[in-house]
Amino acid sequence: MNTKIEKAIQDLRLNNSRYAKFERYYAGVHELSFATEKFVNAFGSQFREFAMNLCPAVCDAVKDKLKITGFTAETGPAATGIQTERVWNANGMALRSGETHKEALKNGDAYVFVWPDENGSARIFPNKAANIAVTYDDENSGQIINAAKFWRTADKHTRLNLYFPDRIERYITAKPSESYLPEASEFIPYRPLTSSPQQPSFDDARLTTESESIISNPFGRVPIFHFANNADMGMLGRSEFETAIPIQDGLNKSLLDMLVAMEFSAFRQRWVAGIEVDYDAEGKAMEPFKSGPDRLWIAKDANSKFGDFESAPLDQFLMVKDSFRIDIASVTGTPLHYLMPHMRGQPSGETMRRSETRFIAKVRDRQAAFGQVWADLMEFALVIEESGSGVRLRTNWEDPSPTSERERLENILLKKDLGLSSERALIEAGYGRTNPADAASHK
């Protein structure tokens, strides 16, 4: 038995189990609960798919702030910047980098595979976190020493690749299977089909020697790059809303309780006193009146009294709902206005900027962590294209907290009050250098 395949399958199964919960909560498939078994029987099917899902807001608030604007070559040839931009654009990474950030923020991890195509050009392939597992070197923390990737083919076979610094081992299940990730014993070495007229049958094409199923890796490193969100060195990342899930469950519970209360109190219960009650043959009291808009209640006794019970107050449920939103904002560092966009008394721009201090610090931390991985990835892509020798890149990000035009002009006016010349103020405002006559007219 191939112990490498066994370990890879074990790691992949653990990852699948781990990431499945975050995928469900991001999609709004939550673990709903009712107060009692009676409520489950009465309303379980009615509210089964109900959830006020705040998990995407926690994740996407960070993702929207992570926009790569390019790369700066700190060392390397003069044309490195142009070459890097060409590779980046050729792979559509302006869009796919955002998908990678979303995967990392949602599940805690994202992986990108980089390899040359048939023309020797670098190709960048973002992957779902559940399809890849990596192993770090305990001695040299932070270095990936091997990785595994699996995927399903259209004919229901499972492919498995094992990546090492010097080779890539390829496997496939010998027979089609409904199992998403079969046992290790079901895998055999793989080699791709060819277009030769003497091409053997499907099964024969895969019954090959182990050496024929191995691809040489001439680059000396595992070609998979790990984007770990908020992780310790050499560890798997954490989902942005991992700490919010228990609070999300509580929020859903409070909303379900409110819906149940609304259901019970939608029709106010009536009562009547001071009338004679009739009984049936079994001695059970018979309901004297039927409620309805087309019905009239009449009693013979003038002392009879009618009334109804007050409906359940819902304000307390709304207060609990808002308190859960505040708790999610607190534990995740998400500004409250992302979770309560229609709250009363919208904050001013300056107040909002102060309230986002912790959030912006988190975004900058993600920029630093992800930026290093992107720089390493693009350096490797340049090595593939034989233009990356001695290159060191730095990832450039869009400012997550840009100054508005109004704030920028107000800052210039403050500088002018401190003695900044009108000419210099106009230059900083973006109006270019003025001639002396124009400068004098603004004094």
C-alpha positions as CSV (number, residue, x, y, z in Angstrom):
1,M,0.0,0.0,0.0
2,N,1.3,3.5,-0.9
3,T,1.5,5.3,2.4
4,K,1.9,8.6,0.6
5,I,-1.6,8.2,-1.0
6,E,-3.1,7.1,2.3
7,K,-1.7,10.2,4.1
8,A,-2.9,12.5,1.2
9,I,-6.4,11.1,1.3
10,Q,-6.6,11.4,5.1
11,D,-5.5,15.1,4.9
12,L,-7.9,15.8,2.1
13,R,-10.8,14.2,4.0
14,L,-10.1,16.3,7.1
15,N,-10.0,19.4,4.9
16,N,-13.3,18.5,3.3
17,S,-14.9,18.1,6.6
18,R,-13.4,21.3,7.9
19,Y,-14.3,23.5,5.0
20,A,-17.8,22.1,4.5
21,K,-19.2,24.0,7.5
22,F,-17.8,27.3,6.3
23,E,-19.2,26.7,2.8
24,R,-22.6,26.0,4.3
25,Y,-22.7,29.0,6.6
26,Y,-21.6,31.3,3.8
27,A,-24.4,29.9,1.6
28,G,-26.9,30.4,4.4
29,V,-27.5,26.7,5.1
30,H,-27.4,27.0,8.9
31,E,-28.2,24.7,11.8
32,L,-31.6,26.0,12.9
33,S,-33.1,25.3,16.3
34,F,-36.4,25.9,18.0
35,A,-37.3,26.4,21.7
36,T,-39.1,23.0,22.1
37,E,-39.9,19.8,20.2
38,K,-43.4,21.1,19.9
39,F,-42.2,24.1,17.9
40,V,-40.1,21.8,15.7
41,N,-43.2,19.8,14.8
42,A,-45.3,22.8,14.2
43,F,-42.9,25.1,12.4
44,G,-39.8,23.1,11.5
45,S,-40.8,22.5,7.9
46,Q,-42.2,26.0,7.5
47,F,-39.0,27.8,8.5
48,R,-36.5,25.2,7.5
49,E,-34.6,27.3,5.0
50,F,-34.9,30.6,7.0
51,A,-31.8,32.4,8.2
52,M,-30.6,35.9,8.4
53,N,-27.1,35.3,7.1
54,L,-24.5,37.8,8.1
55,C,-21.5,35.5,7.4
56,P,-21.1,36.8,3.8
57,A,-21.0,40.4,5.0
58,V,-18.2,39.6,7.4
59,C,-16.2,37.9,4.7
60,D,-16.9,40.2,1.8
61,A,-16.3,43.4,3.8
62,V,-12.6,42.4,3.9
63,K,-12.6,41.0,0.3
64,D,-13.8,44.3,-1.1
65,K,-10.8,46.1,0.3
66,L,-8.2,43.7,-1.1
67,K,-7.5,44.9,-4.6
68,I,-4.1,44.4,-6.2
69,T,-2.9,47.3,-8.3
70,G,0.3,45.7,-9.6
71,F,3.8,44.7,-8.5
72,T,7.0,46.6,-8.0
73,A,10.4,45.0,-8.9
74,E,12.7,45.7,-6.0
75,T,15.5,43.8,-7.7
76,G,15.9,42.4,-11.2
77,P,16.0,43.6,-14.9
78,A,14.4,46.8,-15.9
79,A,11.7,45.0,-18.0
80,T,10.6,42.9,-15.0
81,G,7.6,45.1,-14.3
82,I,6.3,44.8,-17.8
83,Q,6.9,41.1,-17.9
84,T,5.1,40.7,-14.5
85,E,2.1,42.7,-15.7
86,R,1.9,40.6,-18.9
87,V,1.8,37.3,-17.0
88,W,-0.7,38.7,-14.6
89,N,-3.1,39.9,-17.3
90,A,-2.6,36.8,-19.5
91,N,-4.0,34.7,-16.7
92,G,-6.9,37.0,-15.9
93,M,-5.7,37.6,-12.4
94,A,-7.4,40.9,-11.9
95,L,-10.6,38.9,-11.4
96,R,-9.2,35.5,-10.2
97,S,-7.1,37.1,-7.5
98,G,-10.4,38.3,-6.0
99,E,-11.8,34.8,-6.1
100,T,-8.7,33.6,-4.3
101,H,-9.1,36.2,-1.6
102,K,-12.7,35.2,-1.2
103,E,-11.8,31.5,-0.9
104,A,-9.2,32.3,1.7
105,L,-11.4,34.6,3.8
106,K,-14.4,32.2,3.6
107,N,-12.7,28.9,4.4
108,G,-9.4,30.1,6.0
109,D,-7.3,28.8,3.1
110,A,-6.9,29.1,-0.6
111,Y,-4.4,27.5,-3.0
112,V,-3.0,28.5,-6.3
113,F,-1.2,26.1,-8.7
114,V,1.4,27.5,-11.1
115,W,2.9,25.4,-14.0
116,P,4.0,25.9,-17.5
117,D,1.7,25.1,-20.4
118,E,2.7,23.4,-23.6
119,N,4.3,26.6,-24.9
120,G,6.3,27.2,-21.7
121,S,4.1,30.1,-20.6
122,A,3.3,30.3,-16.9
123,R,-0.3,29.4,-16.1
124,I,-1.9,30.3,-12.8
125,F,-4.8,28.1,-11.5
126,P,-6.6,29.1,-8.3
127,N,-8.1,26.0,-6.6
128,K,-10.8,25.4,-4.0
129,A,-9.5,24.8,-0.5
130,A,-11.2,21.5,-0.2
131,N,-9.4,20.0,-3.1
132,I,-5.8,20.5,-1.8
133,A,-3.8,19.6,1.2
134,V,-0.3,20.8,2.0
135,T,2.4,19.6,4.4
136,Y,4.9,22.1,6.0
137,D,8.4,21.4,7.0
138,D,8.6,21.4,10.8
139,E,12.3,22.3,10.7
140,N,12.1,25.1,8.2
141,S,8.7,26.6,9.2
142,G,6.8,28.1,6.4
143,Q,8.1,25.9,3.6
144,I,5.8,23.5,1.8
145,I,7.5,20.1,1.4
146,N,4.7,18.3,-0.4
147,A,1.1,18.8,-1.4
148,A,-1.8,16.7,-2.7
149,K,-4.7,17.7,-5.1
150,F,-7.7,15.6,-6.1
151,W,-10.6,16.2,-8.5
152,R,-13.3,14.3,-10.2
153,T,-13.4,13.6,-13.9
154,A,-16.5,13.6,-16.2
155,D,-16.5,9.8,-16.3
156,K,-16.6,9.6,-12.5
157,H,-13.0,8.7,-11.9
158,T,-11.0,10.5,-9.2
159,R,-7.6,12.0,-10.1
160,L,-5.0,12.5,-7.4
161,N,-1.7,14.3,-7.9
162,L,1.1,14.4,-5.3
163,Y,3.5,17.3,-5.6
164,F,7.2,17.3,-4.4
165,P,10.1,19.7,-5.0
166,D,11.6,17.3,-7.6
167,R,8.5,15.5,-9.1
168,I,4.8,15.2,-9.5
169,E,3.2,11.8,-9.0
170,R,-0.1,11.2,-10.8
171,Y,-2.8,8.7,-9.9
172,I,-6.3,7.8,-10.9
173,T,-8.9,5.3,-9.6
174,A,-8.9,2.1,-11.6
175,K,-12.7,2.1,-12.0
176,P,-15.5,4.7,-12.0
177,S,-16.9,5.3,-8.5
178,E,-19.7,7.3,-6.9
179,S,-17.4,7.9,-3.9
180,Y,-16.1,11.4,-3.8
181,L,-12.7,10.5,-2.4
182,P,-12.2,6.7,-2.6
183,E,-9.8,4.5,-0.6
184,A,-6.1,4.5,-1.3
185,S,-6.3,0.9,-2.6
186,E,-8.5,2.1,-5.5
187,F,-5.8,4.3,-7.1
188,I,-3.3,3.2,-9.7
189,P,-0.6,5.2,-11.6
190,Y,-1.9,7.5,-14.3
191,R,-0.7,8.5,-17.7
192,P,-2.6,10.7,-20.2
193,L,-4.3,9.2,-23.2
194,T,-2.6,9.9,-26.6
195,S,-4.0,10.4,-30.0
196,S,-2.0,7.4,-31.4
197,P,-4.1,5.0,-33.6
198,Q,-2.6,2.2,-31.5
199,Q,-3.9,3.8,-28.3
200,P,-4.9,1.1,-25.8
201,S,-8.3,1.0,-24.2
202,F,-9.2,3.3,-21.3
203,D,-8.2,0.8,-18.5
204,D,-5.1,-0.4,-20.3
205,A,-3.9,3.2,-20.7
206,R,-3.8,3.6,-16.9
207,L,-2.3,0.2,-16.1
208,T,1.2,1.6,-16.5
209,T,4.4,1.5,-14.5
210,E,4.9,4.0,-11.6
211,S,7.9,5.7,-13.4
212,E,5.8,6.5,-16.4
213,S,3.2,8.3,-14.2
214,I,5.8,10.7,-12.7
215,I,6.5,14.2,-14.1
216,S,9.8,15.8,-13.4
217,N,9.7,19.1,-11.5
218,P,12.8,21.1,-12.6
219,F,12.0,24.1,-10.4
220,G,13.1,22.7,-7.1
221,R,9.9,23.7,-5.1
222,V,6.3,22.5,-4.8
223,P,4.4,24.6,-7.4
224,I,1.4,25.2,-5.0
225,F,1.0,28.5,-3.1
226,H,-1.0,28.6,0.1
227,F,-3.0,31.7,1.1
228,A,-3.6,31.2,4.8
229,N,-6.0,33.7,6.4
230,N,-5.1,34.9,9.9
231,A,-2.9,31.8,10.5
232,D,0.1,31.0,12.6
233,M,3.3,30.1,10.8
234,G,3.0,26.8,8.9
235,M,-0.6,26.3,10.1
236,L,-3.9,26.3,8.3
237,G,-5.9,29.5,8.2
238,R,-9.1,30.6,10.0
239,S,-12.3,31.6,8.4
240,E,-13.2,35.3,8.9
241,F,-16.6,34.3,10.3
242,E,-15.4,31.3,12.4
243,T,-15.9,33.2,15.7
244,A,-19.3,34.6,14.4
245,I,-20.9,31.2,13.8
246,P,-22.2,30.6,17.4
247,I,-23.6,34.2,17.4
248,Q,-25.1,33.6,14.0
249,D,-26.9,30.5,15.4
250,G,-28.2,32.7,18.3
251,L,-29.4,35.3,15.8
252,N,-31.3,32.7,13.8
253,K,-32.8,31.3,17.0
254,S,-34.1,34.7,18.1
255,L,-35.6,35.3,14.7
256,L,-37.3,31.9,14.6
257,D,-38.7,32.6,18.1
258,M,-40.0,36.0,16.8
259,L,-41.6,34.3,13.7
260,V,-43.3,31.7,16.0
261,A,-44.6,34.4,18.3
262,M,-45.9,36.3,15.2
263,E,-47.6,33.1,14.0
264,F,-49.3,32.4,17.3
265,S,-50.4,36.0,17.9
266,A,-51.4,36.9,14.3
267,F,-55.0,36.1,15.3
268,R,-55.7,37.5,18.7
269,Q,-57.3,35.0,21.1
270,R,-60.8,35.9,22.2
271,W,-62.5,35.2,25.5
272,V,-66.1,35.4,26.9
273,A,-67.4,35.1,30.4
274,G,-70.9,35.0,32.0
275,I,-72.5,32.6,29.6
276,E,-73.8,29.0,29.9
277,V,-71.6,26.4,28.4
278,D,-73.1,23.3,26.7
279,Y,-71.5,19.9,26.8
280,D,-71.5,17.1,24.3
281,A,-72.4,13.4,24.9
282,E,-68.9,12.7,26.3
283,G,-69.1,15.6,28.8
284,K,-66.7,17.9,26.9
285,A,-67.4,21.6,26.8
286,M,-68.6,22.8,23.4
287,E,-67.2,25.9,21.8
288,P,-70.1,28.4,21.9
289,F,-68.8,30.8,19.1
290,K,-66.9,30.6,15.9
291,S,-64.6,33.5,15.1
292,G,-64.5,35.1,11.7
293,P,-65.1,38.5,9.9
294,D,-68.6,37.4,8.8
295,R,-69.7,36.1,12.3
296,L,-71.5,37.9,15.1
297,W,-71.3,36.9,18.8
298,I,-74.6,37.1,20.7
299,A,-75.3,36.3,24.3
300,K,-78.7,36.0,26.1
301,D,-77.3,37.2,29.4
302,A,-76.8,41.0,29.6
303,N,-74.0,40.5,32.1
304,S,-71.9,38.5,29.6
305,K,-68.5,40.0,28.9
306,F,-66.3,39.7,25.8
307,G,-62.7,40.5,25.2
308,D,-59.4,39.4,23.7
309,F,-55.8,38.8,24.9
310,E,-53.0,41.2,24.0
311,S,-50.7,40.0,21.2
312,A,-47.1,39.1,22.1
313,P,-44.8,42.2,22.0
314,L,-42.1,41.9,19.3
315,D,-39.9,44.8,20.3
316,Q,-37.9,42.7,22.6
317,F,-37.1,40.3,19.8
318,L,-36.0,43.2,17.6
319,M,-33.7,44.4,20.4
320,V,-32.2,40.9,20.8
321,K,-31.7,40.7,17.0
322,D,-29.7,44.0,16.9
323,S,-27.7,42.9,20.0
324,F,-26.5,39.8,18.1
325,R,-25.4,42.0,15.2
326,I,-23.4,44.1,17.6
327,D,-21.8,41.0,19.0
328,I,-20.8,39.8,15.5
329,A,-19.3,43.1,14.8
330,S,-17.4,43.0,18.0
331,V,-15.9,39.5,17.6
332,T,-15.0,39.8,13.9
333,G,-13.8,43.5,13.9
334,T,-16.4,44.3,11.2
335,P,-17.7,47.9,11.3
336,L,-21.3,47.9,12.5
337,H,-22.6,49.8,9.5
338,Y,-21.7,46.8,7.4
339,L,-24.1,44.7,9.4
340,M,-26.7,47.3,10.1
341,P,-26.7,49.5,6.9
342,H,-30.0,51.1,7.8
343,M,-29.3,51.9,11.4
344,R,-30.6,55.2,12.8
345,G,-28.3,58.1,12.9
346,Q,-25.8,57.3,10.1
347,P,-22.3,58.3,11.3
348,S,-20.3,61.1,9.6
349,G,-17.3,60.4,7.4
350,E,-14.9,61.1,10.2
351,T,-16.8,59.0,12.8
352,M,-17.0,56.2,10.3
353,R,-13.3,56.4,9.7
354,R,-12.5,56.2,13.4
355,S,-15.0,53.2,13.8
356,E,-13.1,51.4,11.0
357,T,-9.7,51.6,12.7
358,R,-9.6,48.0,13.8
359,F,-11.1,46.8,10.6
360,I,-8.6,48.7,8.4
361,A,-5.8,47.3,10.6
362,K,-7.1,43.8,9.8
363,V,-7.3,44.5,6.1
364,R,-3.7,45.8,6.1
365,D,-2.6,42.6,7.9
366,R,-4.3,40.5,5.2
367,Q,-2.6,42.6,2.5
368,A,0.8,41.9,4.1
369,A,0.2,38.2,4.4
370,F,-1.4,37.6,1.0
371,G,0.9,40.1,-0.7
372,Q,4.0,38.1,0.3
373,V,2.4,34.9,-1.2
374,W,1.4,36.8,-4.4
375,A,5.0,38.1,-4.8
376,D,6.5,34.6,-4.3
377,L,4.0,33.2,-6.8
378,M,4.7,35.8,-9.5
379,E,8.5,35.4,-9.0
380,F,8.0,31.7,-9.6
381,A,5.9,32.5,-12.7
382,L,8.8,34.6,-14.1
383,V,11.2,31.7,-13.4
384,I,9.0,29.5,-15.5
385,E,9.2,32.0,-18.3
386,E,13.0,32.2,-17.8
387,S,12.8,35.9,-16.9
388,G,12.9,35.8,-13.1
389,S,16.5,35.2,-12.2
390,G,17.3,37.4,-9.2
391,V,13.9,39.1,-9.2
392,R,12.3,40.3,-6.0
393,L,8.7,41.6,-6.2
394,R,6.5,43.6,-3.9
395,T,2.7,43.5,-4.2
396,N,1.0,46.8,-4.5
397,W,-2.5,47.2,-3.0
398,E,-5.3,49.8,-3.4
399,D,-5.5,51.9,-0.3
400,P,-8.2,50.4,1.9
401,S,-8.9,53.7,3.6
402,P,-8.5,56.4,0.9
403,T,-8.9,60.1,1.6
404,S,-11.9,61.6,-0.1
405,E,-11.5,64.6,-2.4
406,R,-13.2,66.9,0.1
407,E,-10.8,65.7,2.9
408,R,-7.8,66.2,0.6
409,L,-8.7,69.7,-0.3
410,E,-9.5,70.6,3.4
411,N,-6.0,69.3,4.3
412,I,-4.5,71.6,1.7
413,L,-6.4,74.6,3.0
414,L,-5.1,73.8,6.5
415,K,-1.6,73.7,5.1
416,K,-2.2,77.0,3.4
417,D,-3.3,78.6,6.7
418,L,0.1,77.4,8.1
419,G,2.0,79.2,5.3
420,L,1.8,77.0,2.2
421,S,2.0,79.1,-0.9
422,S,-0.9,79.3,-3.2
423,E,1.2,78.0,-6.1
424,R,2.2,74.9,-4.1
425,A,-1.4,74.4,-2.9
426,L,-2.6,74.4,-6.4
427,I,0.0,71.8,-7.4
428,E,-0.9,69.6,-4.5
429,A,-4.6,69.9,-5.5
430,G,-3.7,68.5,-8.9
431,Y,-4.0,71.7,-11.0
432,G,-0.4,71.6,-12.2
433,R,2.3,74.2,-12.0
434,T,1.0,77.8,-12.5
435,N,2.7,80.8,-13.9
436,P,3.6,83.7,-11.6
437,A,0.7,85.8,-12.7
438,D,-1.8,83.1,-11.9
439,A,-0.1,82.4,-8.6
440,A,-0.3,86.1,-7.7
441,S,-4.0,86.2,-8.4
442,H,-4.6,83.5,-5.9
443,K,-2.8,85.2,-3.0
